[in-house]
Amino acid sequence: MAIPTLSGSVELNDETIDAVITEGGAGVYILGPNGVNGGVYVRFVGRSDVNLRARLKQHVGMHSHFVYSYADSPLAAFQAECKLYHHYDPSENVAHPVRPRNVDWKCPRCNLFDVQHRFLGEPVSF
Ligand SMILES: [Zn+2]
């Protein structure tokens, strides 16, 4: 399963975010120091379901660069974030990507969200 294709690295500040993120809506990103060949050294993977530009601005000052990709839907952003998270195992992501409340989305790479249902479905006998 391929990981999402991301942009080249961009400096992380309000001006560059406004200049580069010209579409509203969902997307995924990676934060970290500027790397070789137009990438970044992966420190943190994130997404926005509604506004990638606003989400990235919340990280200004915490990292020097980012790469990003737009997503066609919140579900697509979630799945892309999961793939990047499992592929890179970023040092600053303290937990698996979360999904919004009231959806039954599954991670494309692990069964984290299946576990609860499995236990609830087990018959208990005494
Ligand atoms: Zn997973």
Residues whose N, C-alpha, C, O or C-beta is under 5 A from the ligand:
A	BS01	ZN	C82 C107 R109 C110 L112
